[in-house]
Amino acid sequence: MNNQNNQDWERRFQELEAEINSEPEQPTNLPKQFEKTFTQLKQWFNKLSTPAQVVVGIVGVVLVFSVVNSVLKLVASLLSITILAVVLYGLYKFFMTPRPHQGD
């Protein structure tokens, strides 16, 4: 029984190994795609007139500040929740911990 079980495991292992080795690796072209998109964006921006470039720049700066502001608010909220949780836990421990009775 044990010998049969070992053979089943070995056969399954060999099948898995063959399956893994048969699948070709697919290289990620993420850096090339990012570079291509960035180049297209740069070309589009350079084709704009100067006033349009200024407007796009201002909108970009506003968007960046908006995202940074949102992230900072999220961090502040998480910090506040953490502090509140610590305070509530401290109060819970203070009031729920049994105290020894003083002289009966």
VENMO-V890732 format. One record per residue. N is the residue number from 1. RES is the residue in one small letter. SS is DSSP state (alpha for helix, beta for strand, coil for the rest). OMEGA is omega as a letter, one per 40 degrees, with the letter a starting at -180 (none if undefined). Layout:
# VENMO-V890732
n={N:N}
res={RES:RES}
ss={SS:SS}
omega={OMEGA:OMEGA}
This chain:
# VENMO-V890732
n={1:2:3:4:5:6:7:8:9:10:11:12:13:14:15:16:17:18:19:20:21:22:23:24:25:26:27:28:29:30:31:32:33:34:35:36:37:38:39:40:41:42:43:44:45:46:47:48:49:50:51:52:53:54:55:56:57:58:59:60:61:62:63:64:65:66:67:68:69:70:71:72:73:74:75:76:77:78:79:80:81:82:83:84:85:86:87:88:89:90:91:92:93:94:95:96:97:98:99:100:101:102:103:104}
res={m:n:n:q:n:n:q:d:w:e:r:r:f:q:e:l:e:a:e:i:n:s:e:p:e:q:p:t:n:l:p:k:q:f:e:k:t:f:t:q:l:k:q:w:f:n:k:l:s:t:p:a:q:v:v:v:g:i:v:g:v:v:l:v:f:s:v:v:n:s:v:l:k:l:v:a:s:l:l:s:i:t:i:l:a:v:v:l:y:g:l:y:k:f:f:m:t:p:r:p:h:q:g:d}
ss={coil:alpha:alpha:alpha:alpha:alpha:alpha:alpha:alpha:alpha:alpha:alpha:alpha:alpha:alpha:alpha:alpha:alpha:alpha:alpha:alpha:alpha:coil:coil:coil:coil:coil:coil:coil:alpha:alpha:alpha:alpha:alpha:alpha:alpha:alpha:alpha:alpha:alpha:alpha:alpha:alpha:alpha:alpha:alpha:alpha:coil:coil:alpha:alpha:alpha:alpha:alpha:alpha:alpha:alpha:alpha:alpha:alpha:alpha:alpha:alpha:alpha:alpha:alpha:alpha:alpha:alpha:alpha:alpha:alpha:alpha:alpha:alpha:alpha:alpha:alpha:alpha:alpha:alpha:alpha:alpha:alpha:alpha:alpha:alpha:alpha:alpha:alpha:alpha:alpha:alpha:alpha:alpha:alpha:coil:coil:coil:coil:coil:coil:coil:coil}
omega={a:i:i:i:i:a:i:i:i:i:i:i:i:i:i:i:i:i:i:a:a:a:i:i:i:a:i:i:a:i:i:i:i:i:i:i:i:i:i:i:i:i:i:a:a:i:a:i:a:i:i:i:i:a:i:i:i:i:i:i:i:i:i:i:i:i:i:i:i:i:i:i:i:i:i:i:i:i:i:i:i:i:i:i:i:i:i:i:i:i:i:i:a:a:a:i:i:i:i:a:i:i:i:none}
